[in-house]
Amino acid sequence: MRFLASLGMTTSKKTLLITLDFPPLTGGVAEYYLNRVKKMDSDEIVILAPVVIPAKAGIQELFSGSRVMARDDIKIYRRKFLLAWIYPHWLPIIKHIYYIAKKENITELWAGQVLPVGTAVWLVSKILRLPYKITCHGNDLLRAKTHPRKFKLAKRILKDARTVEANTVFTKNILIDDFKVPAEKIEIIYPENTLRREMVDEKKVGELRQKYNLSNKKVLLTVARLVESKGIDTILKIMPRLWQEISNLVYVIVGDGSQFPELLRMSSELLRIPPPNPLLIKEGSFPVILPFIRGGGPMEHRTGGVIFVGSVPHEELINYYALANAFILTPHKTGVDTESFGTVYLEAAEFGLPIIAGDVGGAREALVNYSKAIFVDSENEEEIAKEIKRVISS
């Protein structure tokens, strides 16, 4: 493509990706699109993503040129996707897609989510007579199913798409069974793990171990958004019984999200210490380290605790995996925000960690060939506690 452009010839295909999730936002979906785009020629792709305001988004700002794009030759437009004073709030997306598509001579639209992005793409495709494809991640489909009007609209958008992509077989089955998308129209493109064990910085690992006082400690690690669906609350509830037998167990949680104040409150109660005021915990105040305070009660000799690290740049996660003795993520079974794949499972597997995974969504698909994967009932506290004790003590 670059060779043709150098000769003054136009390319035959130019795609506009419109997505709600793209770095500096963190999470599996944002990484999924970043990795997809990095493999494309700069003449083939343009990106439209929301303006990120950390204070409102509830995340840490991780923006840097190398982090967000890893290349400076791909054009990315940042625009406001939602406006509170109009309804529907996502109407501005239509305008942004229309003008960028005209300006950049776009030949194909690519919707990163069925709703609301898919709706805007569908409408613009009718106006400009452009084909479009949609990538589905499972949760977007499950959310659409909960509302009859949105469910009907999503089915229409998927029906008119030239191609429908699914991130897993789990998602593909939802498309076929619930949205009646023909199997031959669906292409599966799995998330990829880009972290490698050889990328670990042993000096930084040592610094983290010292910073968090993890010498001679057993580290149980979770990497996830701090939202209710991830099941972190369940892990916290069972920690006291584990501390009775594994006194030096530390639960390290990497990530940020809307449930952070509640998880912080729970942790403080379990550790029998006064909770920090969540209103005083501002952007960039991580980490929050909650150790046991010695003295009184059956836990007076415990040395473990809970550490909330906050969000970290994706490439820095390697050093946290290198700290861990085991990884755990047990998303709740109910709700519409299940773990449709879980790239973090692949990352933990890269480091050879025992992985305790909730048997929901696409977890088995992600870990199908991994011998150290342990699948548990995400709602069974006794089973989860038993497996944590077993892998940490081994």
Phi, psi and omega per residue, in radians:
M1 nan -0.766 3.141
R2 -1.109 -0.621 3.137
F3 -1.115 -0.760 3.121
L4 -1.112 -0.715 -3.129
A5 -1.111 -0.639 3.135
S6 -1.138 -0.392 3.108
L7 -1.587 0.057 3.136
G8 1.423 0.266 3.138
M9 -1.719 2.533 3.127
T10 -1.448 2.653 3.097
T11 -1.399 2.744 -3.078
S12 -1.442 -0.288 -3.075
K13 -2.540 2.311 3.081
K14 -2.486 2.107 -2.998
T15 -1.859 2.451 3.000
L16 -1.880 1.957 3.064
L17 -1.531 2.157 3.066
I18 -1.994 2.040 -3.066
T19 -2.515 2.510 3.050
L20 -1.325 -0.397 -3.031
D21 -2.027 1.963 3.079
F22 -2.796 2.498 3.119
P23 -0.914 2.477 0.340
P24 -1.428 -0.011 2.978
L25 -1.034 2.454 3.134
T26 -1.752 2.878 3.116
G27 2.200 2.888 -3.051
G28 -1.099 -0.673 -3.103
V29 -1.210 -0.740 3.110
A30 -1.061 -0.755 3.105
E31 -1.148 -0.633 3.130
Y32 -1.006 -0.854 -3.119
Y33 -1.250 -0.642 3.086
L34 -1.024 -0.805 -3.127
N35 -1.159 -0.642 3.104
R36 -1.125 -0.802 -3.065
V37 -1.190 -0.635 -3.109
K38 -1.065 -0.389 -3.133
K39 -1.539 -0.097 -3.057
M40 -1.697 2.683 3.069
D41 -1.242 2.505 -3.113
S42 -1.088 -0.403 3.111
D43 -1.406 -0.121 -3.062
E44 -1.779 -0.289 -2.943
I45 -2.429 2.430 2.961
V46 -2.281 2.553 -3.065
I47 -2.084 2.401 2.984
L48 -2.085 2.055 -3.098
A49 -2.421 2.797 -3.091
P50 -1.215 2.681 2.903
V51 -1.150 2.348 -3.115
V52 -1.802 2.093 3.068
I53 -1.988 1.772 -3.008
P54 -0.903 -0.748 -3.075
A55 -1.082 -0.588 -3.139
K56 -1.548 -0.523 -3.106
A57 -1.382 -0.308 3.138
G58 1.287 0.499 3.130
I59 -2.289 2.956 3.024
Q60 -1.491 2.493 3.107
E61 -1.334 2.102 -3.099
L62 -2.063 0.383 -2.978
F63 -1.255 2.304 2.892
S64 -2.767 2.691 -3.073
G65 -1.010 -0.785 -3.103
S66 -1.230 -0.575 -3.099
R67 -1.250 -0.785 -2.984
V68 -1.300 -0.692 -3.029
M69 -2.052 -0.474 -3.065
A70 1.111 -0.060 3.039
R71 -2.616 2.563 3.140
D72 -1.854 0.217 -3.091
D73 -1.804 0.041 3.107
I74 -1.864 2.256 -3.043
K75 -1.431 2.293 3.091
I76 -2.253 2.221 3.083
Y77 -1.739 2.288 3.059
R78 -1.930 2.094 -3.100
R79 -2.382 2.802 3.037
K80 -1.316 2.104 -3.121
F81 -1.531 -0.550 -3.028
L82 -2.179 2.388 3.074
L83 -2.200 2.229 -3.045
A84 -1.226 -0.441 -3.000
W85 -1.590 0.067 3.041
I86 -2.221 2.796 3.104
Y87 -2.398 2.324 -0.067
P88 -1.197 2.647 -3.001
H89 -1.139 -0.349 -3.057
W90 -1.589 0.094 -3.108
L91 -0.928 -0.626 3.127
P92 -0.998 -0.444 -3.123
I93 -1.053 -0.647 -3.139
I94 -1.030 -0.855 -3.133
K95 -1.056 -0.787 -3.112
H96 -1.087 -0.784 -3.134
I97 -1.077 -0.800 -3.075
Y98 -1.030 -0.905 -3.055
Y99 -1.225 -0.668 3.121
I100 -1.205 -0.706 3.127
A101 -1.062 -0.707 3.113
K102 -1.206 -0.789 -3.088
K103 -1.118 -0.703 -3.027
E104 -1.664 0.082 -3.115
N105 0.954 0.850 -3.109
I106 -1.213 2.436 3.112
T107 -1.911 -0.231 3.132
E108 -2.623 2.448 3.059
L109 -1.773 2.565 -3.113
W110 -2.317 1.922 -3.132
A111 -1.556 2.184 -3.132
G112 -1.428 -0.270 3.101
Q113 -2.518 2.597 -3.132
V114 -1.159 -0.834 -3.136
L115 -2.314 2.416 -0.067
P116 -1.530 -0.145 -3.069
V117 -1.001 -0.762 -3.120
G118 -1.039 -0.625 3.122
T119 -1.108 -0.814 3.124
A120 -1.101 -0.738 3.117
V121 -1.100 -0.758 3.136
W122 -1.025 -0.783 -3.129
L123 -1.169 -0.774 -3.140
V124 -1.164 -0.598 3.121
S125 -1.086 -0.564 3.107
K126 -1.234 -0.693 -3.104
I127 -1.223 -0.810 -3.060
L128 -1.652 -0.048 -3.127
R129 0.980 0.852 3.119
L130 -1.924 2.474 3.026
P131 -1.292 2.780 3.104
Y132 -2.534 2.747 3.014
K133 -2.200 2.789 -3.126
I134 -2.277 2.363 3.037
T135 -1.824 2.279 -3.089
C136 -2.034 2.502 -3.067
H137 -2.090 0.086 3.108
G138 1.747 -1.042 -3.102
N139 -1.128 -0.653 3.121
D140 -1.100 -0.626 3.115
L141 -1.262 -0.739 -3.137
L142 -1.104 -0.663 3.094
R143 -1.151 -0.716 3.141
A144 -1.094 -0.587 -3.120
K145 -1.149 -0.396 -3.053
T146 -1.370 -0.165 -3.085
H147 -2.239 2.020 -3.056
P148 -0.922 -0.763 -3.106
R149 -1.175 -0.762 3.129
K150 -1.172 -0.635 3.107
F151 -1.072 -0.800 3.124
K152 -1.111 -0.734 3.131
L153 -1.137 -0.763 -3.140
A154 -1.069 -0.699 3.115
K155 -1.072 -0.707 3.130
R156 -1.161 -0.752 3.136
I157 -1.088 -0.763 3.129
L158 -1.168 -0.636 -3.136
K159 -1.102 -0.697 -3.072
D160 -1.482 -0.176 -3.140
A161 -1.188 2.509 3.089
R162 -1.223 -0.669 3.132
T163 -2.449 2.500 3.033
V164 -2.099 2.155 3.117
E165 -1.766 2.524 3.060
A166 -2.180 2.506 -3.116
N167 -1.452 -0.243 -3.138
T168 -2.696 2.945 3.003
V169 -1.132 -0.625 3.080
F170 -0.930 -0.837 3.126
T171 -1.205 -0.686 3.118
K172 -1.037 -0.714 -3.134
N173 -1.144 -0.617 3.066
I174 -1.109 -0.750 3.136
L175 -1.070 -0.725 -3.102
I176 -1.304 -0.850 -3.009
D177 -1.306 -0.719 -3.021
D178 -1.750 -0.622 -3.062
F179 -1.835 -0.001 3.031
K180 1.005 0.627 3.050
V181 -1.424 2.242 -3.139
P182 -1.031 2.393 -3.084
A183 -1.016 -0.630 -3.098
E184 -1.221 -0.245 3.135
K185 -1.551 -0.178 -3.023
I186 -1.767 2.319 3.060
E187 -2.042 2.259 3.120
I188 -1.613 2.169 3.050
I189 -2.213 1.815 -3.036
Y190 -1.257 2.608 2.933
P191 -1.106 2.697 -3.131
E192 -2.113 2.613 3.006
N193 -1.621 2.142 -3.136
T194 -1.807 -0.015 3.119
L195 -1.547 2.435 3.140
R196 -2.256 2.539 -3.069
R197 -1.032 -0.599 -3.115
E198 -1.209 -0.162 3.112
M199 -1.437 -0.120 -3.092
V200 -1.096 2.372 3.047
D201 -1.773 1.774 -3.045
E202 -1.066 -0.545 3.100
K203 -1.128 -0.756 3.127
K204 -1.185 -0.632 3.089
V205 -1.060 -0.763 3.104
G206 -1.092 -0.699 3.123
E207 -1.137 -0.707 3.110
L208 -1.152 -0.701 3.140
R209 -1.083 -0.685 3.122
Q210 -1.272 -0.751 -3.109
K211 -1.027 -0.724 -3.076
Y212 -1.718 0.118 3.108
N213 0.976 0.949 -3.056
L214 -1.807 0.101 3.082
S215 -1.098 2.356 -3.132
N216 1.061 0.439 3.096
K217 -1.935 2.716 3.008
K218 -1.721 2.161 -3.019
V219 -1.905 2.095 3.014
L220 -1.793 2.157 -2.979
L221 -2.005 2.393 2.921
T222 -2.209 2.331 3.017
V223 -2.089 1.989 -3.055
A224 -2.988 2.825 2.928
R225 -1.162 2.489 -3.139
L226 -1.526 1.370 3.097
V227 -2.261 2.788 -3.002
E228 -1.006 -0.658 -3.031
S229 -1.126 -0.374 -3.038
K230 -1.297 -0.250 3.060
G231 1.363 0.286 3.129
I232 -1.139 -0.537 3.105
D233 -1.052 -0.649 3.114
T234 -1.115 -0.748 3.134
I235 -1.097 -0.739 3.133
L236 -1.086 -0.670 -3.109
K237 -1.092 -0.567 -3.075
I238 -1.623 -0.063 -3.122
M239 -1.062 -0.728 -3.115
P240 -0.965 -0.731 -3.126
R241 -1.205 -0.498 3.097
L242 -1.286 -0.671 3.132
W243 -1.122 -0.430 3.105
Q244 -1.103 -0.524 -3.087
E245 -1.926 -0.468 3.137
I246 -2.120 1.511 -2.948
S247 -1.160 -0.447 -3.077
N248 -1.795 0.431 3.139
L249 -1.412 2.223 3.108
V250 -2.082 2.272 3.108
Y251 -1.729 1.962 -3.113
V252 -1.821 2.162 -3.084
I253 -2.053 2.049 3.114
V254 -1.827 2.117 3.139
G255 2.529 2.971 3.134
D256 -2.462 2.827 3.124
G257 2.887 -3.140 -2.994
S258 -1.166 -0.392 -3.107
Q259 -1.533 0.018 -3.081
F260 -0.943 -0.863 -3.134
P261 -1.001 -0.706 -3.140
E262 -1.189 -0.731 3.118
L263 -1.148 -0.630 3.097
L264 -1.136 -0.735 3.105
R265 -1.084 -0.801 3.124
M266 -1.034 -0.791 -3.100
S267 -1.089 -0.724 -3.134
S268 -1.100 -0.707 3.117
E269 -1.134 -0.743 -3.129
L270 -1.143 -0.605 -3.110
L271 -1.553 -0.063 3.091
R272 1.058 0.762 3.083
I273 -2.259 2.701 3.121
P274 -1.104 2.327 -3.120
P275 -1.312 2.475 2.983
P276 -1.107 2.611 3.098
N277 -1.298 1.984 -3.116
P278 -0.990 -0.466 -3.137
L279 -1.198 -0.381 -3.140
L280 -1.601 -0.128 -3.132
I281 -1.541 1.734 -3.040
K282 -1.736 3.063 -3.134
E283 -0.988 2.327 3.104
G284 1.473 0.106 -3.101
S285 -1.509 -0.145 3.062
F286 -1.099 2.721 0.014
P287 -1.431 2.828 2.999
V288 -2.008 2.043 -3.066
I289 -1.904 2.111 -3.112
L290 -2.052 1.591 3.118
P291 -1.577 2.900 2.995
F292 -1.230 2.496 2.967
I293 -1.717 2.147 -3.066
R294 -1.146 2.596 3.024
G295 1.942 2.133 3.013
G296 1.522 2.346 3.016
G297 1.379 3.073 -3.048
P298 -1.236 -0.165 -3.091
M299 -1.857 0.328 -2.998
E300 -1.126 -0.366 -3.119
H301 -1.793 0.146 -3.134
R302 -1.338 2.502 -3.126
T303 -2.120 0.105 -3.127
G304 -1.403 -2.827 3.136
G305 2.909 -2.940 3.129
V306 -2.229 2.354 3.124
I307 -2.201 2.110 3.016
F308 -1.682 1.906 -3.070
V309 -1.409 -0.562 -2.994
G310 1.550 -3.059 3.122
S311 -1.316 2.502 3.051
V312 -2.297 2.692 3.067
P313 -0.972 2.501 -3.039
H314 -0.958 -0.724 -3.090
E315 -1.214 -0.245 3.099
E316 -1.524 -0.202 -3.132
L317 -1.046 -0.514 -3.105
I318 -0.944 -0.650 -3.085
N319 -1.290 -0.417 3.069
Y320 -1.383 -0.688 3.043
Y321 -1.069 -0.634 -3.131
A322 -1.175 -0.380 3.113
L323 -1.372 -0.404 -2.870
A324 -1.467 2.669 2.967
N325 -1.697 -0.433 3.121
A326 -2.791 2.738 3.127
F327 -2.063 2.517 3.111
I328 -2.471 2.394 2.979
L329 -2.669 1.970 -3.064
T330 -2.197 1.337 -3.120
P331 -1.050 2.593 3.114
H332 -1.139 2.605 3.137
K333 -1.248 -0.658 -3.043
T334 -1.510 2.926 3.113
G335 1.695 -3.110 -3.045
V336 -2.050 0.287 -3.125
D337 -2.184 0.959 -3.089
T338 -1.391 2.935 3.130
E339 -1.507 1.644 -3.053
S340 -1.234 -0.345 3.052
F341 -2.562 -1.253 3.122
G342 1.693 1.373 3.118
T343 -1.070 -0.486 3.135
V344 -1.079 -0.498 3.066
Y345 -1.106 -0.726 3.111
L346 -1.134 -0.684 -3.139
E347 -1.134 -0.780 3.128
A348 -1.128 -0.634 3.121
A349 -1.149 -0.591 3.101
E350 -1.012 -0.514 -3.120
F351 -1.691 0.142 3.064
G352 1.203 0.386 -3.100
L353 -1.373 2.515 2.899
P354 -1.051 2.359 -3.082
I355 -2.111 2.105 3.032
I356 -1.734 1.969 -3.025
A357 -2.100 2.412 3.017
G358 -1.164 2.337 -3.089
D359 -1.421 1.152 -3.127
V360 -2.377 2.812 3.052
G361 0.968 -2.305 -3.067
G362 -1.816 0.392 -3.089
A363 -1.034 -0.781 -3.140
R364 -1.140 -0.566 3.113
E365 -1.158 -0.715 -3.132
A366 -1.176 -0.596 -3.010
L367 -1.953 0.439 -3.002
V368 -1.007 -0.583 -3.088
N369 -1.914 0.324 -3.068
Y370 -1.833 2.070 -3.009
S371 -1.304 -0.311 -3.103
K372 -1.724 0.264 3.109
A373 -1.462 2.349 3.112
I374 -2.174 2.066 -3.092
F375 -1.749 2.278 -3.080
V376 -2.246 2.815 2.992
D377 -1.285 2.027 -3.046
S378 -1.076 -0.335 -3.117
E379 -1.757 0.004 -3.088
N380 -1.752 1.678 -3.072
E381 -1.101 -0.654 -3.130
E382 -1.105 -0.764 -3.136
E383 -1.139 -0.756 -3.138
I384 -1.104 -0.803 3.140
A385 -1.042 -0.738 3.140
K386 -1.043 -0.768 -3.082
E387 -1.285 -0.628 3.074
I388 -1.077 -0.820 3.140
K389 -1.038 -0.715 -3.114
R390 -1.144 -0.831 -3.060
V391 -1.309 -0.583 -3.131
I392 -1.277 -0.572 -3.088
S393 -1.459 -0.275 -3.078
S394 -1.343 nan nan
